[in-house]
Amino acid sequence: MNIDNWNVVPVPEPRSAALVLFGLASLAHRARKRAR
C-alpha cells in the first residue's frame, strides 16, 4: 500500500470524525460529572 495514494484521495478521514465525536462525548461526560 502506498501512503501517498491515501493522501491524494479527496475523502474526509473517518479518523478525524471519530476524534471529533470522541472529544464531544468526553466533554459531555465531564459536564455530567461536574453537574453532580
N, C-alpha and C positions, 0 to 999 in steps of 0.2 A: 504493500500500500504506500502510495506517495503522499506525504503530508501536504505538499504543495497543492495537489489537486483539491484537497479538502478546503484549503483557504480560498481557492478560486471559486468554488461553488457558492452562489449567492443565496444561501439558505440560512435563516435565523438559527443560531445554535440552540438546540434543546437544553444544553447545559446551562446557558445563561438564563433561560426562562426558569429552569428548575431552581437556580440560585436565587432568583428574584422571589419565587414562591416561598422558598425555604426562609428567606430573610423576613418576608411578611409574616409567616407563621411564627417564627421565633419572636418577632416584635409583639404579636398578639399574645403569645404565651407569657411574655414578660409583663405585659399590661395587666393580664389576669392576675398574675402573682402580686403585683403592686396593689391592685384593687382590694385584694384580701389583706 
